[in-house]
Amino acid sequence: MSWSADTDAVLRAEWAAGTTTLQIAILLGVTKNAVVGRVNRLRLTPRENPVHRADPLRTRLPRPPAATTPPVPAPRAATTGCCRYPLWPHRARPPQPALFCDAPSLPGRSWCARHFDVVHLRPTAGAA
């Protein structure tokens, strides 16, 4: 929209009368942001923002103390030579402390023979 002297005069009069930016925008057939931008460019007296108005009757309540959460226990140190297969349901939160199989693991592996077969699927004879 091009702002003419007539629209500027209407804007100044409505602004001085205390009309809201939305009402001025509807009157002029423009957006609210266009009115705000034009008011700034014309350097009209700024208004107090009703959203940020300080209310002296309202005081801030003190914040409640932060809830302290118990520290998360560190996972048990990996025991060399023991199975590290978790003993809780899949996608469930592990119990505290986390439980593992702890059976003797295969040499160079993290799991015992039983859990190694669970973790590593072996191809079947019919699989391509």
C-alpha positions in Angstrom: 0.0 0.0 0.0 1.2 3.5 -0.7 0.6 5.9 2.1 -1.0 9.2 1.0 -1.3 12.4 2.9 -5.0 11.6 3.5 -4.3 8.1 5.0 -1.5 9.6 7.1 -3.9 12.3 8.4 -6.5 9.6 9.3 -3.7 7.5 11.0 -2.5 10.5 13.0 -6.1 11.4 14.1 -7.0 7.9 15.1 -3.7 7.4 16.9 -4.2 10.5 18.9 -7.7 9.4 19.8 -6.4 6.2 21.2 -7.8 3.8 18.6 -6.1 0.4 18.6 -3.8 -0.5 15.8 -6.2 -3.3 14.7 -9.1 -0.9 14.5 -7.0 1.6 12.5 -5.9 -1.2 10.2 -9.5 -2.2 9.5 -10.5 1.4 8.9 -7.6 1.9 6.4 -7.8 -1.6 4.8 -4.3 -2.6 5.7 -2.6 -5.0 8.1 -2.0 -4.2 11.8 1.8 -4.5 11.1 1.5 -1.9 8.3 -0.1 0.5 10.8 2.6 -0.2 13.4 5.4 0.3 10.8 3.9 3.5 9.6 3.5 4.8 13.2 7.2 4.1 13.7 8.2 5.8 10.5 6.1 8.9 11.3 7.6 8.9 14.8 4.2 9.2 16.5 4.2 9.1 20.3 4.6 5.5 21.4 1.9 3.9 23.5 2.3 1.8 26.6 2.1 -1.8 25.7 -0.9 -3.3 27.5 0.7 -6.7 27.6 3.9 -5.5 29.3 2.1 -3.1 31.6 3.5 -3.3 35.2 0.8 -4.0 37.7 1.8 -2.5 41.1 -0.9 -4.5 42.9 0.5 -7.8 41.7 3.7 -9.1 43.3 5.8 -12.0 42.3 5.6 -15.1 44.4 8.9 -16.6 45.4 9.8 -19.6 43.4 9.5 -22.9 45.1 12.8 -24.6 45.9 14.1 -26.7 43.1 13.2 -30.4 43.4 16.3 -32.4 44.0 16.4 -35.6 42.0 18.4 -38.4 43.4 21.7 -38.9 41.5 21.5 -41.5 38.8 23.8 -44.4 39.8 26.7 -45.0 37.4 26.5 -48.3 35.6 28.4 -51.0 37.3 32.0 -51.2 36.2 32.3 -53.8 33.6 33.6 -57.0 35.0 36.1 -58.5 32.7 35.0 -62.0 31.5 31.3 -61.6 32.6 28.3 -61.5 30.3 26.9 -57.9 29.9 23.4 -59.0 28.6 20.8 -56.8 30.3 18.1 -58.6 32.4 15.2 -56.2 32.0 12.5 -56.1 29.3 13.3 -54.4 26.0 12.7 -50.6 26.1 11.8 -50.7 29.8 13.6 -48.5 32.3 16.5 -50.5 33.8 16.1 -51.4 37.5 18.3 -49.6 40.0 21.0 -50.9 40.0 21.1 -52.3 36.5 21.1 -56.1 36.4 23.2 -58.1 34.0 23.7 -61.8 33.4 27.2 -62.0 34.7 27.8 -65.6 33.5 31.3 -66.2 32.1 31.6 -64.6 28.7 33.1 -66.1 25.6 36.7 -65.2 25.0 37.0 -61.7 23.4 33.2 -61.2 23.6 30.8 -59.3 25.8 28.2 -62.1 26.2 28.0 -65.7 27.4 27.3 -68.4 24.8 23.5 -68.3 25.4 23.2 -64.6 25.0 25.7 -64.4 22.1 23.2 -66.5 20.1 20.4 -64.1 21.1 22.3 -61.0 20.1 23.8 -62.4 16.9 21.3 -64.0 14.5 22.9 -66.7 12.4 21.7 -67.1 8.8 19.5 -70.1 8.2 20.1 -72.6 5.5 17.1 -71.4 3.4 18.0 -67.7 3.6 19.4 -66.1 0.5 
